[in-house]
Amino acid sequence: MLILECPYCGVKAEETELSPGGEAHLKRFGPGSSDDEFEAYMFARKNPKGVHCERWRHAYGCGKWFLAARCTATLEVFGTYLAQTAEPPAEIVEKIKAKRPEWKGYS
């Protein structure tokens, strides 16, 4: 079972207490964007086998959204961090690269 620590309230919660929110760190497109940009934002998502950053909500706890870096193949969690963060924090990136040196991150 996947266990993530909420960075807001500090509770280590099982996935049954959380709600998944999909891929993290998306560039949002809205009014004024081209049809192709908006379509890509709405429907195109990465679904990698390996390290991925995702949005999660502590649904049965504090109710706040947060981000998690984890491996989709092994469920290994590299860390969680605040939802307002634009990219994974340096300490989480270091943990990922220590175990997965080939990881390219987000660009």
OpenMM code with the backbone's topology and positions (N, CA, C; nanometers):
from openmm import Vec3, app, unit

residues = "MET LEU ILE LEU GLU CYS PRO TYR CYS GLY VAL LYS ALA GLU GLU THR GLU LEU SER PRO GLY GLY GLU ALA HIS LEU LYS ARG PHE GLY PRO GLY SER SER ASP ASP GLU PHE GLU ALA TYR MET PHE ALA ARG LYS ASN PRO LYS GLY VAL HIS CYS GLU ARG TRP ARG HIS ALA TYR GLY CYS GLY LYS TRP PHE LEU ALA ALA ARG CYS THR ALA THR LEU GLU VAL PHE GLY THR TYR LEU ALA GLN THR ALA GLU PRO PRO ALA GLU ILE VAL GLU LYS ILE LYS ALA LYS ARG PRO GLU TRP LYS GLY TYR SER".split()
positions = [
    Vec3(0.0838, -0.1175, 0.0000),
    Vec3(0.0000, 0.0000, 0.0000),
    Vec3(0.0887, 0.1244, 0.0000),
    Vec3(0.0439, 0.2240, -0.0726),
    Vec3(0.1153, 0.3507, -0.0817),
    Vec3(0.0888, 0.4329, 0.0443),
    Vec3(0.1960, 0.4812, 0.1067),
    Vec3(0.1846, 0.5670, 0.2250),
    Vec3(0.2600, 0.6960, 0.1962),
    Vec3(0.1887, 0.8083, 0.2085),
    Vec3(0.2472, 0.9398, 0.1845),
    Vec3(0.2326, 1.0255, 0.3094),
    Vec3(0.3345, 1.1077, 0.3365),
    Vec3(0.3282, 1.1983, 0.4507),
    Vec3(0.2795, 1.3341, 0.4038),
    Vec3(0.1721, 1.3808, 0.4634),
    Vec3(0.1193, 1.5126, 0.4290),
    Vec3(0.2166, 1.6189, 0.4814),
    Vec3(0.2696, 1.7059, 0.3934),
    Vec3(0.3652, 1.8066, 0.4404),
    Vec3(0.3006, 1.9189, 0.5216),
    Vec3(0.1693, 1.9260, 0.5215),
    Vec3(0.1005, 2.0299, 0.5980),
    Vec3(0.0758, 1.9878, 0.7420),
    Vec3(0.0167, 1.8688, 0.7603),
    Vec3(-0.0183, 1.8272, 0.8967),
    Vec3(0.0763, 1.7207, 0.9523),
    Vec3(0.1676, 1.6665, 0.8681),
    Vec3(0.2666, 1.5716, 0.9150),
    Vec3(0.2165, 1.4297, 0.9339),
    Vec3(0.0932, 1.4014, 0.8974),
    Vec3(0.0359, 1.2675, 0.9135),
    Vec3(0.0827, 1.1774, 0.7997),
    Vec3(0.1266, 1.0561, 0.8349),
    Vec3(0.1583, 0.9550, 0.7339),
    Vec3(0.0285, 0.8823, 0.7031),
    Vec3(-0.0224, 0.9033, 0.5834),
    Vec3(-0.1545, 0.8534, 0.5475),
    Vec3(-0.1458, 0.7449, 0.4411),
    Vec3(-0.2296, 0.6426, 0.4567),
    Vec3(-0.2415, 0.5394, 0.3547),
    Vec3(-0.3188, 0.5978, 0.2369),
    Vec3(-0.3015, 0.5377, 0.1196),
    Vec3(-0.3657, 0.5911, 0.0001),
    Vec3(-0.5181, 0.5951, 0.0101),
    Vec3(-0.5763, 0.5142, 0.0988),
    Vec3(-0.7212, 0.5166, 0.1163),
    Vec3(-0.7690, 0.6455, 0.1829),
    Vec3(-0.6775, 0.7205, 0.2470),
    Vec3(-0.7109, 0.8488, 0.3091),
    Vec3(-0.6843, 0.9658, 0.2157),
    Vec3(-0.6336, 0.9368, 0.0979),
    Vec3(-0.5915, 1.0397, 0.0033),
    Vec3(-0.6721, 1.0308, -0.1255),
    Vec3(-0.6742, 1.1408, -0.1999),
    Vec3(-0.7363, 1.1423, -0.3323),
    Vec3(-0.6305, 1.1832, -0.4331),
    Vec3(-0.6104, 1.1045, -0.5395),
    Vec3(-0.5103, 1.1405, -0.6401),
    Vec3(-0.5596, 1.2552, -0.7276),
    Vec3(-0.4664, 1.3369, -0.7716),
    Vec3(-0.5022, 1.4525, -0.8544),
    Vec3(-0.4278, 1.4594, -0.9851),
    Vec3(-0.3545, 1.3543, -1.0200),
    Vec3(-0.2857, 1.3518, -1.1491),
    Vec3(-0.1479, 1.4149, -1.1460),
    Vec3(-0.0980, 1.4380, -1.2637),
    Vec3(0.0381, 1.4876, -1.2840),
    Vec3(0.0589, 1.6262, -1.2225),
    Vec3(0.1731, 1.6456, -1.1616),
    Vec3(0.2095, 1.7751, -1.1024),
    Vec3(0.2907, 1.8576, -1.2012),
    Vec3(0.3048, 1.9849, -1.1718),
    Vec3(0.3905, 2.0783, -1.2451),
    Vec3(0.3487, 2.0944, -1.3911),
    Vec3(0.2188, 2.1025, -1.4162),
    Vec3(0.1691, 2.1258, -1.5510),
    Vec3(0.1670, 2.2744, -1.5809),
    Vec3(0.1961, 2.3096, -1.7052),
    Vec3(0.1783, 2.4482, -1.7484),
    Vec3(0.0319, 2.4626, -1.7870),
    Vec3(-0.0369, 2.5500, -1.7186),
    Vec3(-0.1800, 2.5652, -1.7402),
    Vec3(-0.2090, 2.6599, -1.8564),
    Vec3(-0.3046, 2.6202, -1.9388),
    Vec3(-0.3497, 2.7033, -2.0494),
    Vec3(-0.4980, 2.7281, -2.0318),
    Vec3(-0.5400, 2.8489, -2.0508),
    Vec3(-0.6802, 2.8836, -2.0341),
    Vec3(-0.7255, 2.9797, -2.1414),
    Vec3(-0.8066, 3.0789, -2.1049),
    Vec3(-0.8552, 3.1757, -2.2025),
    Vec3(-0.7402, 3.2433, -2.2762),
    Vec3(-0.7561, 3.2567, -2.4054),
    Vec3(-0.6522, 3.3196, -2.4876),
    Vec3(-0.5516, 3.2222, -2.5436),
    Vec3(-0.5563, 3.0961, -2.5029),
    Vec3(-0.4621, 2.9972, -2.5556),
    Vec3(-0.5154, 2.9406, -2.6868),
    Vec3(-0.4275, 2.8788, -2.7609),
    Vec3(-0.4697, 2.8157, -2.8861),
    Vec3(-0.5460, 2.6873, -2.8537),
    Vec3(-0.6211, 2.6388, -2.9499),
    Vec3(-0.6950, 2.5134, -2.9306),
    Vec3(-0.6001, 2.3987, -2.9002),
    Vec3(-0.4854, 2.3946, -2.9673),
    Vec3(-0.3882, 2.2867, -2.9451),
    Vec3(-0.3296, 2.2926, -2.8036),
    Vec3(-0.2969, 2.4132, -2.7568),
    Vec3(-0.2432, 2.4278, -2.6205),
    Vec3(-0.3454, 2.3851, -2.5157),
    Vec3(-0.4696, 2.4294, -2.5346),
    Vec3(-0.5724, 2.3954, -2.4376),
    Vec3(-0.6033, 2.2457, -2.4391),
    Vec3(-0.6065, 2.1867, -2.5574),
    Vec3(-0.6300, 2.0424, -2.5679),
    Vec3(-0.5180, 1.9648, -2.4976),
    Vec3(-0.3931, 2.0059, -2.5209),
    Vec3(-0.2798, 1.9385, -2.4572),
    Vec3(-0.2886, 1.9507, -2.3053),
    Vec3(-0.3262, 2.0693, -2.2553),
    Vec3(-0.3394, 2.0885, -2.1105),
    Vec3(-0.4511, 2.0008, -2.0529),
    Vec3(-0.5628, 1.9933, -2.1214),
    Vec3(-0.6780, 1.9184, -2.0696),
    Vec3(-0.6595, 1.7669, -2.0760),
    Vec3(-0.5957, 1.7176, -2.1832),
    Vec3(-0.5997, 1.5741, -2.2072),
    Vec3(-0.4647, 1.5026, -2.2136),
    Vec3(-0.3585, 1.5722, -2.2452),
    Vec3(-0.2278, 1.5058, -2.2617),
    Vec3(-0.1553, 1.4998, -2.1281),
    Vec3(-0.1294, 1.3800, -2.0809),
    Vec3(-0.0573, 1.3620, -1.9554),
    Vec3(0.0531, 1.2594, -1.9747),
    Vec3(0.1617, 1.2811, -1.9030),
    Vec3(0.2679, 1.1810, -1.9010),
    Vec3(0.2181, 1.0651, -1.8149),
    Vec3(0.2565, 0.9479, -1.8504),
    Vec3(0.2229, 0.8313, -1.7690),
    Vec3(0.3466, 0.7422, -1.7654),
    Vec3(0.4546, 0.7937, -1.7063),
    Vec3(0.5810, 0.7209, -1.7139),
    Vec3(0.5867, 0.5994, -1.6230),
    Vec3(0.6663, 0.5063, -1.6653),
    Vec3(0.7038, 0.3971, -1.5760),
    Vec3(0.8338, 0.4442, -1.5135),
    Vec3(0.8279, 0.4787, -1.3879),
    Vec3(0.9450, 0.5326, -1.3202),
    Vec3(0.9069, 0.6499, -1.2324),
    Vec3(1.0018, 0.7386, -1.2082),
    Vec3(0.9817, 0.8508, -1.1168),
    Vec3(0.8883, 0.9537, -1.1793),
    Vec3(0.7937, 0.9967, -1.0989),
    Vec3(0.6882, 1.0860, -1.1464),
    Vec3(0.6434, 1.1730, -1.0291),
    Vec3(0.6082, 1.2976, -1.0563),
    Vec3(0.5547, 1.3861, -0.9525),
    Vec3(0.4042, 1.3998, -0.9728),
    Vec3(0.3315, 1.3850, -0.8634),
    Vec3(0.1858, 1.3826, -0.8706),
    Vec3(0.1241, 1.4730, -0.7653),
    Vec3(-0.0025, 1.5097, -0.7892),
    Vec3(-0.0813, 1.5858, -0.6925),
    Vec3(-0.1643, 1.4880, -0.6101),
    Vec3(-0.1738, 1.5146, -0.4811),
    Vec3(-0.2548, 1.4328, -0.3900),
    Vec3(-0.3273, 1.5259, -0.2945),
    Vec3(-0.4452, 1.4842, -0.2514),
    Vec3(-0.5223, 1.5597, -0.1522),
    Vec3(-0.5411, 1.4732, -0.0289),
    Vec3(-0.5132, 1.5300, 0.0868),
    Vec3(-0.5311, 1.4586, 0.2134),
    Vec3(-0.6804, 1.4646, 0.2483),
    Vec3(-0.7590, 1.3866, 0.1768),
    Vec3(-0.9050, 1.3943, 0.1801),
    Vec3(-0.9647, 1.3668, 0.3178),
    Vec3(-0.9137, 1.2676, 0.3894),
    Vec3(-0.9679, 1.2325, 0.5203),
    Vec3(-0.8789, 1.2826, 0.6332),
    Vec3(-0.8136, 1.3949, 0.6078),
    Vec3(-0.7263, 1.4564, 0.7075),
    Vec3(-0.7465, 1.6066, 0.7004),
    Vec3(-0.6399, 1.6796, 0.6736),
    Vec3(-0.6470, 1.8256, 0.6721),
    Vec3(-0.7163, 1.8807, 0.5474),
    Vec3(-0.7327, 1.7975, 0.4443),
    Vec3(-0.8033, 1.8395, 0.3234),
    Vec3(-0.7199, 1.9168, 0.2233),
    Vec3(-0.5915, 1.9347, 0.2502),
    Vec3(-0.5072, 2.0163, 0.1620),
    Vec3(-0.4435, 1.9335, 0.0511),
    Vec3(-0.4180, 2.0002, -0.0607),
    Vec3(-0.3461, 1.9400, -0.1737),
    Vec3(-0.1965, 1.9492, -0.1487),
    Vec3(-0.1215, 1.8464, -0.1884),
    Vec3(0.0242, 1.8475, -0.1815),
    Vec3(0.0787, 1.7687, -0.2994),
    Vec3(0.2091, 1.7719, -0.3159),
    Vec3(0.2750, 1.7026, -0.4261),
    Vec3(0.3645, 1.5926, -0.3717),
    Vec3(0.3780, 1.4863, -0.4501),
    Vec3(0.4617, 1.3731, -0.4096),
    Vec3(0.5463, 1.3275, -0.5272),
    Vec3(0.6716, 1.2946, -0.5010),
    Vec3(0.7609, 1.2351, -0.6008),
    Vec3(0.7728, 1.0880, -0.5662),
    Vec3(0.7347, 1.0026, -0.6610),
    Vec3(0.7390, 0.8587, -0.6349),
    Vec3(0.7664, 0.7839, -0.7637),
    Vec3(0.8041, 0.6577, -0.7492),
    Vec3(0.8272, 0.5703, -0.8637),
    Vec3(0.6978, 0.4939, -0.8900),
    Vec3(0.6456, 0.5052, -1.0110),
    Vec3(0.5198, 0.4390, -1.0445),
    Vec3(0.5368, 0.2879, -1.0589),
    Vec3(0.6581, 0.2401, -1.0787),
    Vec3(0.6818, 0.0963, -1.0940),
    Vec3(0.6961, 0.0256, -0.9589),
    Vec3(0.7606, 0.0912, -0.8625),
    Vec3(0.7900, 0.0265, -0.7340),
    Vec3(0.7125, 0.0856, -0.6160),
    Vec3(0.6448, 0.1986, -0.6372),
    Vec3(0.5741, 0.2741, -0.5332),
    Vec3(0.6689, 0.3371, -0.4307),
    Vec3(0.7990, 0.3384, -0.4593),
    Vec3(0.8950, 0.4037, -0.3697),
    Vec3(0.8673, 0.5540, -0.3676),
    Vec3(0.8553, 0.6097, -0.2489),
    Vec3(0.8273, 0.7519, -0.2328),
    Vec3(0.9577, 0.8241, -0.2003),
    Vec3(0.9888, 0.9268, -0.2786),
    Vec3(1.1109, 1.0042, -0.2578),
    Vec3(1.0858, 1.1260, -0.1692),
    Vec3(0.9609, 1.1666, -0.1581),
    Vec3(0.9269, 1.2778, -0.0710),
    Vec3(0.7977, 1.3451, -0.1115),
    Vec3(0.7463, 1.4249, -0.0198),
    Vec3(0.6269, 1.5048, -0.0459),
    Vec3(0.6610, 1.6502, -0.0177),
    Vec3(0.5875, 1.7399, -0.0799),
    Vec3(0.6155, 1.8820, -0.0629),
    Vec3(0.4904, 1.9637, -0.0918),
    Vec3(0.4943, 2.0917, -0.0573),
    Vec3(0.3786, 2.1794, -0.0660),
    Vec3(0.3306, 2.1966, -0.2099),
    Vec3(0.2006, 2.2100, -0.2258),
    Vec3(0.1392, 2.2196, -0.3582),
    Vec3(0.1804, 2.3457, -0.4338),
    Vec3(0.2180, 2.4499, -0.3645),
    Vec3(0.2543, 2.5758, -0.4303),
    Vec3(0.3961, 2.5755, -0.4859),
    Vec3(0.4679, 2.4663, -0.4721),
    Vec3(0.6061, 2.4563, -0.5163),
    Vec3(0.6112, 2.4341, -0.6672),
    Vec3(0.6910, 2.5142, -0.7378),
    Vec3(0.6955, 2.5099, -0.8846),
    Vec3(0.7695, 2.3886, -0.9399),
    Vec3(0.8586, 2.3317, -0.8617),
    Vec3(0.9345, 2.2128, -0.9041),
    Vec3(0.9760, 2.1362, -0.7793),
    Vec3(1.0140, 2.0102, -0.7955),
    Vec3(1.0535, 1.9336, -0.6763),
    Vec3(1.1702, 2.0009, -0.6034),
    Vec3(1.1660, 2.0068, -0.4700),
    Vec3(1.2755, 2.0665, -0.3926),
    Vec3(1.4081, 1.9929, -0.4173),
    Vec3(1.5178, 2.0651, -0.3987),
    Vec3(1.6518, 2.0115, -0.4254),
    Vec3(1.6802, 1.8828, -0.3488),
    Vec3(1.6359, 1.8737, -0.2233),
    Vec3(1.6652, 1.7524, -0.1454),
    Vec3(1.5922, 1.6305, -0.2017),
    Vec3(1.4749, 1.6497, -0.2587),
    Vec3(1.4027, 1.5377, -0.3202),
    Vec3(1.4686, 1.4991, -0.4518),
    Vec3(1.5106, 1.5979, -0.5300),
    Vec3(1.5807, 1.5700, -0.6560),
    Vec3(1.7097, 1.4925, -0.6277),
    Vec3(1.7818, 1.5291, -0.5218),
    Vec3(1.9044, 1.4569, -0.4849),
    Vec3(1.8748, 1.3116, -0.4490),
    Vec3(1.7663, 1.2879, -0.3743),
    Vec3(1.7275, 1.1509, -0.3394),
    Vec3(1.6957, 1.0700, -0.4647),
    Vec3(1.6235, 1.1328, -0.5573),
    Vec3(1.5865, 1.0637, -0.6818),
    Vec3(1.7122, 1.0293, -0.7608),
    Vec3(1.7993, 1.1279, -0.7815),
    Vec3(1.9197, 1.1065, -0.8642),
    Vec3(2.0183, 1.0096, -0.8001),
    Vec3(2.0160, 0.9986, -0.6673),
    Vec3(2.1028, 0.9025, -0.5999),
    Vec3(2.0635, 0.7595, -0.6361),
    Vec3(1.9349, 0.7361, -0.6546),
    Vec3(1.8878, 0.6014, -0.6883),
    Vec3(1.8591, 0.5839, -0.8367),
    Vec3(1.8277, 0.6921, -0.9058),
    Vec3(1.7943, 0.6882, -1.0480),
    Vec3(1.8741, 0.7965, -1.1224),
    Vec3(2.0062, 0.7750, -1.1411),
    Vec3(2.0904, 0.8794, -1.2013),
    Vec3(2.0459, 0.9204, -1.3420),
    Vec3(1.9707, 0.8344, -1.4086),
    Vec3(1.9257, 0.8650, -1.5450),
    Vec3(1.8045, 0.9577, -1.5484),
    Vec3(1.7439, 0.9867, -1.4330),
    Vec3(1.6234, 1.0675, -1.4275),
    Vec3(1.6539, 1.2076, -1.4770),
    Vec3(1.5729, 1.2567, -1.5710),
    Vec3(1.5952, 1.3879, -1.6321),
    Vec3(1.5210, 1.5005, -1.5604),
    Vec3(1.4222, 1.4676, -1.4819),
    Vec3(1.3468, 1.5703, -1.4111),
    Vec3(1.2450, 1.6357, -1.5014),
    Vec3(1.2103, 1.7577, -1.4664),
    Vec3(1.1099, 1.8322, -1.5415),
    Vec3(1.1779, 1.9428, -1.6191),
    Vec3(1.1385, 1.9557, -1.7438),
    Vec3(1.1943, 2.0652, -1.8237),
    Vec3(1.0857, 2.1321, -1.9028),
] * unit.nanometer
topology = app.Topology()
chain = topology.addChain("A")
for resn in residues:
    res = topology.addResidue(resn, chain)
    for name in ("N", "CA", "C"):
        topology.addAtom(name, app.Element.getBySymbol(name[0]), res)
